[in-house]
Amino acid sequence: MASLSLTLYGCLAQPVSIEPPTVPRAPRGQAVVKKGRPGFVVAAPHGATDPQTGDLAAELARRTGFGLVVAAASTIDPDTRDGPAPQIHLAYEKRVQEAAQGRLAFYAEIHGNGRREAAGRIEVATAGIDREFASRLRTLFELIRDAYLRGHPATPRLEMVVEPADKVFYAASGPTRDGILRFPTRALHFELPRIARVDAREPYLVILADFLTQAATLPAGR
């Protein structure tokens, strides 16, 4: 674990100029795309219907310097090619690849989670990540969260569970096989409870932006 601590504040993304996180509108079936650091993308695939996720993804992209994709169609479900409009899924994949500007090294997808059982935790399904690396990601989040909470003790303390080290309700086996998660070298599919999206939005934007910046460049192995 000592080697993990050495990586915590050594790899910061260079921010790019992205306007304040008010997500612009796009025609149905399309997506908002902003290019950032090549190979690194934050996305909200249900930006039109999943409350707060589009604005959260836009702000995380601004803070990390990553590229941004926010889907503007309520019918997009990038986790599967099944459904009434497969061409929309293909279009979404194309927009993500456009934002990546080449090889997609790291992809973070933002979803809202309204399940009562998940009200006190952030659930993260993954692709391209083994059990040991998932445990390191959980530890990284805890270190960043606890460092923030020492200076802001009134902030609610959310846990994080990371697949495959932990059991999550929305696993990534489907999207890894058939959906958008088959493209990235590493991918994190976030399910954020309401408290992280609304009640403690600003603190968890700070925490998650720091976490994404460091997770994206965390080396494999101990």
C-alpha positions in Angstrom: 0.0 0.0 0.0 3.0 2.3 0.4 3.5 2.3 -3.3 -0.1 3.5 -3.8 0.4 6.5 -1.5 3.3 7.6 -3.6 1.1 8.0 -6.6 -1.6 10.0 -5.0 -0.7 13.5 -6.0 1.9 13.0 -8.7 -0.2 12.8 -11.9 -2.5 15.7 -12.6 -4.2 16.2 -15.9 -3.7 19.5 -17.7 -7.1 21.3 -17.8 -8.5 22.5 -21.0 -10.8 25.5 -21.6 -14.3 24.2 -21.3 -17.2 26.6 -20.7 -19.1 26.4 -17.4 -21.1 23.1 -17.1 -24.4 24.1 -18.6 -24.9 21.3 -21.1 -26.0 22.6 -24.5 -28.9 21.1 -26.3 -28.5 18.8 -29.3 -31.0 17.2 -31.7 -32.6 14.0 -30.7 -30.4 11.0 -31.2 -27.2 13.1 -31.1 -24.8 14.0 -28.3 -22.9 17.0 -27.1 -19.1 16.5 -27.6 -16.2 18.5 -26.2 -12.7 17.5 -26.8 -10.1 17.5 -24.0 -7.2 15.4 -23.1 -6.8 12.8 -25.9 -7.8 9.3 -24.8 -9.7 10.4 -21.7 -13.4 10.8 -21.7 -16.2 11.6 -19.1 -19.7 10.8 -20.4 -23.4 11.0 -19.3 -25.3 8.6 -21.6 -28.6 9.6 -20.1 -28.0 13.3 -19.9 -31.5 14.1 -21.1 -33.4 12.0 -18.6 -31.0 11.1 -15.7 -31.2 14.0 -13.3 -28.0 16.1 -12.8 -25.8 13.6 -14.6 -25.2 15.8 -17.7 -24.1 18.8 -15.7 -22.0 16.6 -13.4 -20.2 15.1 -16.3 -19.6 18.5 -17.8 -18.1 19.9 -14.6 -16.0 16.8 -14.1 -14.6 17.1 -17.6 -13.9 20.8 -16.9 -12.0 20.0 -13.7 -10.0 17.1 -15.1 -9.4 18.3 -18.6 -10.9 15.1 -20.1 -13.1 15.0 -23.1 -16.9 15.2 -22.6 -19.9 13.4 -24.2 -23.5 14.0 -23.0 -26.2 12.2 -24.8 -29.2 14.3 -25.8 -31.6 11.5 -26.6 -33.8 9.9 -24.0 -33.7 6.6 -25.9 -29.9 6.1 -25.8 -28.8 3.1 -23.7 -25.1 2.7 -24.6 -24.9 -0.4 -22.3 -26.5 -2.6 -25.0 -27.1 -2.6 -28.7 -30.6 -4.0 -28.2 -33.6 -1.7 -28.3 -35.7 0.3 -30.8 -32.9 2.4 -32.3 -29.6 0.6 -32.7 -28.3 3.4 -34.9 -28.5 5.7 -31.9 -26.2 3.4 -30.0 -23.7 3.4 -32.9 -23.9 7.2 -33.1 -23.2 7.4 -29.4 -20.1 5.2 -29.7 -18.9 7.4 -32.6 -19.3 10.5 -30.4 -17.2 8.9 -27.6 -14.5 7.9 -30.1 -14.6 11.5 -31.5 -14.1 12.9 -28.0 -11.2 10.4 -27.4 -9.4 11.6 -30.5 -7.9 8.2 -31.0 -7.4 5.3 -28.6 -9.8 5.4 -25.7 -7.5 4.8 -22.7 -9.8 5.8 -19.9 -13.6 6.2 -19.9 -15.8 7.3 -17.0 -19.6 7.1 -17.3 -21.9 9.0 -14.9 -25.3 7.6 -13.9 -27.7 8.4 -11.1 -28.8 5.8 -8.7 -32.1 6.1 -6.8 -32.0 2.8 -5.0 -32.5 3.1 -1.3 -30.0 0.4 -0.7 -27.3 2.5 -2.4 -28.1 5.8 -0.8 -24.9 5.9 1.2 -22.5 4.6 -1.4 -21.1 5.2 -4.8 -21.1 2.0 -6.9 -18.6 1.5 -9.7 -18.8 -1.2 -12.3 -15.6 -1.6 -14.3 -14.0 -2.9 -17.5 -10.3 -3.7 -18.0 -9.7 -3.8 -14.2 -9.0 -6.9 -12.1 -9.8 -7.4 -8.4 -6.5 -6.1 -7.1 -6.7 -2.9 -9.1 -10.3 -2.4 -8.1 -9.2 -2.6 -4.4 -6.5 0.0 -5.1 -9.1 2.3 -6.7 -11.4 1.9 -3.6 -8.4 2.8 -1.4 -7.5 5.8 -3.5 -11.1 7.1 -3.2 -11.0 6.6 0.6 -7.7 8.5 0.9 -9.0 11.4 -1.2 -12.4 11.5 0.6 -10.9 11.4 4.1 -8.3 14.1 3.2 -11.2 16.3 2.1 -13.4 15.5 5.1 -10.7 16.5 7.5 -11.1 20.0 6.3 -14.9 19.8 5.7 -16.2 17.6 8.6 -19.9 18.5 7.8 -19.7 16.7 4.4 -21.6 13.4 4.4 -19.2 10.4 4.3 -20.0 8.2 1.3 -18.5 4.8 0.7 -17.3 3.4 -2.6 -17.7 -0.2 -3.9 -15.7 -1.2 -7.0 -16.3 -4.2 -9.2 -14.8 -6.9 -9.2 -13.4 -6.5 -5.7 -16.9 -5.6 -4.4 -20.4 -6.7 -5.4 -22.4 -4.0 -7.3 -26.0 -4.0 -8.4 -25.3 -2.8 -11.9 -22.5 -5.1 -13.1 -20.5 -4.4 -16.3 -20.7 -7.8 -18.0 -23.3 -6.7 -20.6 -21.8 -3.4 -21.7 -18.3 -4.9 -21.7 -19.4 -7.6 -24.1 -21.8 -5.6 -26.4 -21.8 -1.9 -25.4 -19.5 1.1 -25.1 -17.3 -0.5 -22.4 -15.8 -2.9 -24.9 -13.7 0.0 -26.3 -11.7 1.6 -23.4 -8.5 0.2 -22.0 -10.0 0.9 -18.6 -13.6 2.1 -17.8 -15.5 3.1 -14.7 -19.3 3.1 -14.7 -20.4 5.3 -11.8 -23.8 5.0 -10.1 -24.1 8.1 -7.9 -26.7 8.4 -5.2 -28.8 11.5 -4.8 -26.6 12.9 -2.0 -23.6 13.0 -4.4 -25.6 14.5 -7.2 -27.7 17.1 -5.2 -27.2 17.5 -1.4 -23.4 17.3 -1.3 -22.8 18.0 -5.0 -19.9 20.4 -4.7 -17.9 18.4 -2.2 -18.2 15.3 -4.2 -17.4 17.1 -7.4 -14.1 18.0 -5.8 -13.5 14.5 -4.5 -14.5 12.7 -7.7 -12.5 15.1 -10.0 -9.4 14.4 -7.9 -10.2 10.7 -7.9 -10.7 10.5 -11.7 -7.5 12.5 -12.4 -5.4 10.1 -10.3 -7.3 6.9 -11.2 -6.8 7.5 -14.9 -3.0 7.4 -14.5 -2.7 4.9 -11.7 -0.1 2.3 -12.8 -0.9 -1.4 -12.8 0.7 -3.6 -10.2 2.0 -2.8 -6.8 
